[in-house]
Amino acid sequence: MIIEVERLRKEFNGVVAVDGISFSVERGEIFGFLGPNGAGKTTTINILTTLLAPTSGTARIAGYDVVKQPEQVRRRIGLVPQEVVLEGDLTARENLIFHGMLYGLSRQQIESRISELLDIVELEDRAESKVRTFSGGMKRRLELVKVLLHEPEVVFLDEPTVGLDPQTRRRIWEYIRTLNTERGVTVFLTTHYMEEAEQLCDRVCIIDHGRILDIDQPDRLKHRLGEGEMVEIELAERCEEFVRSLGEAGYRIKSATGCRVTVVAERSERVLAEVFSLADRLGTGIVSISIRKPTLEDVFIHYTGRSIRDEAAGDTRIREIARRLKH
Amino acid sequence: MRFLRELYVVFWKEMLVWVNNPMLPVVRALVFPMMWIVIFGSAFGGEVNHIPVAVVSEDSGELSLAYLSMLSTGRTLELKYASPSEAEKLLKTRRVYGVLHIPADFTERLRSGEGVTVSLSTDESTPQIANAMAAHFAKVSRSFSAQLGLEDAVRVERDPIYGRGVKYLDYLAPGVVMMTILFSSIFSGGLNLILDREFGTLKMLMVSPISRDAIILGKIFAGVAQSIASGVVALVVAILMGVHLKSGAAGFALVILLMFISGFGFIGMSTAFATRITQLEQLMVVMQVLIMPMWFLSGGLYPLESMPDWMKPLAIVNPMTYATDAARAVMIRGIIWETLLLDLAVISAFAIAMFLVGSYSFKKTLGGIK
């Protein structure tokens, strides 16, 4: 185990940010912390990277205690924080040289690694450009390889694709996979993007309010909801009766808020037939119906009863307000 | 109408923010104007009073006593009687701004209706004081002669021992050079730290295995080096403009040493402030409440002798006063160690203290794990 965390707890002036979490990460894994903003992801990363002392509990990286042997830990890790920490007035090459010097590498070592690293993220031709002139995605890419310069055993990525467009996000995922498979670097990342956790991580740890809700492979997490597909139905009226009838017919209802019902079914075509005939019988119209594979989003809702995405949270709030205004 | 309403909305929001953030507006709206009125109203251009002058008198006749008593009337001069060698030393160590020599035949010559010349050896490194002193001597000598019924019986011969030909620019330049150090220390020390923290650049250093002390010292030394660079530019520009630099290369080197010592103090000070500050706006307040007064109350623009007495203690506890004074002494009077010792002792003590406070508070904000 390259990361071992036991009963880790962090309070800020009495507010609990991380509430006694325990988990471990295997060497070579891409391990993801998935949770909404404020779940305690960054706090955990800050503790694991020796930036923050925990209130209690222990954390070890490659066998070294983050509090008692911080220097040993620092030598073995790389951190890509949420904010860009490159010097905009220096060129890409100068940024890398400075980074290498911080880790005590010789000029020759640094020079010999730079072009190879820049090649990975396709920034070779921009080596002599000032970082200030880079786009957000280019800066991210440079940050990603910068931390590889001192050949760390674990790389911590805090929200590696936040604020990037979907296309750039996919490219960043590619690079993360490359550095994991080709260089054998263990990757610990935090994200609040479901897709990112699903696409990239070998194992995902779902965290909310500083507590771990579940840890497993994305597929297995989804199977917790049961085998099959998610059928979402939105009704025009007589919603409660409809939900009750569906339940009585033996369908697994995952969630029912107002007139939206989500059902898990192994064979969705059977559900569809049932839904239409039921709606007919009750004399209500169906506003919409959709069938999809379960996502980690569903897993998160399963555990917390709410959606992870800020936008989604906002949506429900707006809907709530709209509902109140009508009355 | 629509425009006015929109204008009002923007205005209203700004005012709301203004009154809801009590600390800054109160300081900005009330404290600053008061402070500036007081500083500009009293610190500059007041009457220069209590100028210390040594008297070497070889004549004990009644007319010389009468002349001296007339000189000491009013608040302009403070006379100290001394032997020739004592007087010379007092002038050298800047205890007095002038030495008045009264010849042995002063009373005798005036009695016989002849004119007499008294010599006034001066330190003109502060031109405002030298001028005030000379004007007082001229005025007193004229009215003294008039009382004797003679015209121009007592002539004062001004002999600048130190600071010959010094102009206001020469007086101002050393202060401006040290001001450059003070101001740039704020930017390369405090501001830099706040920005680093804001943009997370500090994090990059924090997760690396280099020692925390190296981070702090490296930042502080870089800050000092940057301040010295701008100080040197100011010094070179001053020299190109013809400003006095008495002891040549040695003087130049000594001024740079002064920049180094005081730069350390100022960087330490601004770092200490920056660790307690999270917003740039607060730094601007510190600038205005602390840094600007440090500059204006340093004697850099106008001699301390022209300040009202209640304000002088502020100048005395102001480290900038000593930095400016030392730089000016070196540039105008040359390297005279006796006159520099106090200044050097004060700014060194300030530098050491501020360096310790600054690096301690910096280390504390780094937080986390040692």
Interface residues (C-beta under 8 A of the other chain):
Chain A: N46 T49 T50 L51 L52 A53 V66 V67 P70 E71 R74 R75 I77 G78 L79 P81 E83 V84 V85 E87 H99 L102 Y103 G104
Chain B: F199 G200 T201 K203 M204 L205 M206 V207 S208 P209 I210 G367 G368 I369 K370
